[in-house]
Amino acid sequence: MINRVDAYLHAVPLSGSFAEQVGPFTLFRSTTIWPYYARPVPGTEATIEPADIELVRVRCSELGIPLSFEWVVETCPSLGAAAAAAGLTVVEHPLLVLDRDDFRPEKADARSEILPAEEDVVRQARAVANLAFSDPGTAVGVAGPAERDTAAAELEDEKVAALVDRASKGVSVNAGAFTDDGLVASGTHQPVGSSTEIVGVATLPSMRRKGLAAAVTTTLVEHAFANGVDLVLLSAETDAVAAVYERVGFHRIGSAGAAE
Ligand SMILES: CC(C)(COP(=O)(O)OP(=O)(O)OC[C@H]1O[C@@H](n2cnc3c(N)ncnc32)[C@H](O)[C@@H]1OP(=O)(O)O)[C@@H](O)C(=O)NCCC(=O)NCCS
C-alpha cells in the first residue's frame, strides 16, 4: 500500500511540471504558476546524504526555483535527517488512506456537491481555502462570508485561470458546501489512474465544527469511487485535522515528510 501511495505521489505533479532527475531525486519543474518540489525516485535504496540535498540545492539555484522536498517517510527514512543536516526545516504529517469498505459518508446541514469549472465558483472556492489555511487548526474563528467575498475579489486572475484550467481538464475535481451564505467549505481531489489524493479541504473559520469538512470529503470520496478510483489518500496537517478524516473512515498508514 505504501509503495502504491508513493507511486501516486510521484505521478501527480506531472500534470503541472516536467521531471528531471538530480542524483537520487526527481525534481519536478513547474510549468504552471505555483512551484513544485523534489521527491526521492521511488524504490531508491540509497541512503540520502546531505551531499544529495546539495545537488538539488545547486540545481534549484541555477533554475531560480525554491528548494523543497516531499516524500513518504517510510519509503525513504534517511531523507529527513539529511535535509535537517543540510539546514532545511523538516516536518512530518499524518498520511492516511481510505479503503472502500471503511467509508462512512457524513452529511451536514448544507448542500455539498462537485463544483463546475467556472471562474466565479473556482474563485470563491480558492478564497475559502486561502482564508482557512491562514487560520490553521480546527478551532472556530472569525473570518466568514464577508471576508470570503473580499478575498475572492482580490485573487489574481492568472491564478484563478490556472485553477479553472486544471478543473476543466479533470486534473483537479473540486467540491464545495453551501449554506444560505453561499460557499463556505471546499476541497479538491486529484485523480491519477485508479488512485486519488484529497487536498485543500478548508472551512471558513466562522463556519467550523458543523460537519462541513466531513461533508465535502464525503462528496469527493463518492465522486472518486464512482469514477474508477479504488484508493483515496491524503496527508493531514496535524493529528487533530486527521481526526476529521478518521470519522469518515480514513486510517493512518505512515507519515508524509516535507522540507524547505
Ligand atoms: C480542518 C478543517 C477543514 C475542519 O473543518 P470543519 O468543517 O470544522 O470540520 P468538521 O466540522 O467536519 O469537524 C471538525 C470537528 O467538529 C465536530 N463536529 C462536526 N459536526 C458537528 C456539529 N454539528 N456540532 C458540533 N461539532 C461538530 C467534529 O466531530 C470534529 O470534532 P474533533 O475536532 O473533535 O474531531 C478546518 O478546521 C480548516 O479549514 N482548517 C484549516 C485548513 C486545514 O488544516 N485543512 C486541512 C488540510 S489537511
The ligand as an SDF file (V2000), in Angstrom:
LIG
                    3D

 48 50  0  0  0  0  0  0  0  0999 V2000
   -9.6320   21.1080    9.2880 C   0  0  0  0  0  0  0  0  0  0  0  0
  -10.9350   21.7860    8.8230 C   0  0  0  0  0  0  0  0  0  0  0  0
  -11.0440   21.6260    7.3180 C   0  0  0  0  0  0  0  0  0  0  0  0
  -12.1120   21.1160    9.5300 C   0  0  0  0  0  0  0  0  0  0  0  0
  -13.3000   21.7590    9.0710 O   0  0  0  0  0  0  0  0  0  0  0  0
  -14.7220   21.6110    9.8140 P   0  0  0  0  0  0  0  0  0  0  0  0
  -15.7670   21.9320    8.8210 O   0  0  0  0  0  0  0  0  0  0  0  0
  -14.7190   22.3620   11.0800 O   0  0  0  0  0  0  0  0  0  0  0  0
  -14.7110   20.0330   10.1360 O   0  0  0  0  0  0  0  0  0  0  0  0
  -15.8890   19.1810   10.7730 P   0  0  0  0  0  0  0  0  0  0  0  0
  -16.9500   20.0900   11.2930 O   0  0  0  0  0  0  0  0  0  0  0  0
  -16.2690   18.1120    9.8310 O   0  0  0  0  0  0  0  0  0  0  0  0
  -15.1320   18.5020   12.0110 O   0  0  0  0  0  0  0  0  0  0  0  0
  -14.4790   19.3320   12.9920 C   0  0  0  0  0  0  0  0  0  0  0  0
  -14.9250   18.9660   14.4050 C   0  0  0  0  0  0  0  0  0  0  0  0
  -16.2760   19.3930   14.5800 O   0  0  0  0  0  0  0  0  0  0  0  0
  -17.0350   18.3040   15.1320 C   0  0  0  0  0  0  0  0  0  0  0  0
  -18.4050   18.4410   14.6210 N   0  0  0  0  0  0  0  0  0  0  0  0
  -18.8690   18.0180   13.4150 C   0  0  0  0  0  0  0  0  0  0  0  0
  -20.1840   18.3300   13.3180 N   0  0  0  0  0  0  0  0  0  0  0  0
  -20.5250   18.9580   14.4510 C   0  0  0  0  0  0  0  0  0  0  0  0
  -21.7050   19.5260   14.9070 C   0  0  0  0  0  0  0  0  0  0  0  0
  -22.8370   19.5090   14.1800 N   0  0  0  0  0  0  0  0  0  0  0  0
  -21.6860   20.1170   16.1260 N   0  0  0  0  0  0  0  0  0  0  0  0
  -20.5480   20.1320   16.8560 C   0  0  0  0  0  0  0  0  0  0  0  0
  -19.3740   19.6310   16.4580 N   0  0  0  0  0  0  0  0  0  0  0  0
  -19.3610   19.0420   15.2710 C   0  0  0  0  0  0  0  0  0  0  0  0
  -16.3290   17.0850   14.6000 C   0  0  0  0  0  0  0  0  0  0  0  0
  -16.6300   15.9470   15.3870 O   0  0  0  0  0  0  0  0  0  0  0  0
  -14.8970   17.4820   14.7160 C   0  0  0  0  0  0  0  0  0  0  0  0
  -14.5010   17.3200   16.0660 O   0  0  0  0  0  0  0  0  0  0  0  0
  -12.9820   16.9820   16.5120 P   0  0  0  0  0  0  0  0  0  0  0  0
  -12.1420   18.1970   16.1770 O   0  0  0  0  0  0  0  0  0  0  0  0
  -13.0900   16.7470   17.9780 O   0  0  0  0  0  0  0  0  0  0  0  0
  -12.5450   15.7760   15.7120 O   0  0  0  0  0  0  0  0  0  0  0  0
  -10.9360   23.2970    9.1870 C   0  0  0  0  0  0  0  0  0  0  0  0
  -10.7150   23.4330   10.5710 O   0  0  0  0  0  0  0  0  0  0  0  0
   -9.8970   24.1010    8.4280 C   0  0  0  0  0  0  0  0  0  0  0  0
  -10.2020   24.6470    7.3730 O   0  0  0  0  0  0  0  0  0  0  0  0
   -8.6500   24.1920    8.9670 N   0  0  0  0  0  0  0  0  0  0  0  0
   -7.5660   24.9000    8.3050 C   0  0  0  0  0  0  0  0  0  0  0  0
   -7.1630   24.2490    6.9970 C   0  0  0  0  0  0  0  0  0  0  0  0
   -6.7310   22.8080    7.1620 C   0  0  0  0  0  0  0  0  0  0  0  0
   -5.9150   22.4610    8.0120 O   0  0  0  0  0  0  0  0  0  0  0  0
   -7.2920   21.9330    6.3010 N   0  0  0  0  0  0  0  0  0  0  0  0
   -6.9920   20.5060    6.2990 C   0  0  0  0  0  0  0  0  0  0  0  0
   -5.8770   20.2290    5.3750 C   0  0  0  0  0  0  0  0  0  0  0  0
   -5.3830   18.5220    5.5010 S   0  0  0  0  0  0  0  0  0  0  0  0
  1  2  1  0
  2  3  1  0
  2  4  1  0
  2 36  1  0
  4  5  1  0
  5  6  1  0
  6  7  2  0
  6  8  1  0
  6  9  1  0
  9 10  1  0
 10 11  2  0
 10 12  1  0
 10 13  1  0
 13 14  1  0
 14 15  1  0
 15 16  1  0
 15 30  1  0
 16 17  1  0
 17 18  1  0
 17 28  1  0
 18 19  1  0
 18 27  1  0
 19 20  2  0
 20 21  1  0
 21 22  1  0
 21 27  2  0
 22 23  1  0
 22 24  2  0
 24 25  1  0
 25 26  2  0
 26 27  1  0
 28 29  1  0
 28 30  1  0
 30 31  1  0
 31 32  1  0
 32 33  2  0
 32 34  1  0
 32 35  1  0
 36 37  1  0
 36 38  1  0
 38 39  2  0
 38 40  1  0
 40 41  1  0
 41 42  1  0
 42 43  1  0
 43 44  2  0
 43 45  1  0
 45 46  1  0
 46 47  1  0
 47 48  1  0
M  END
$$$$
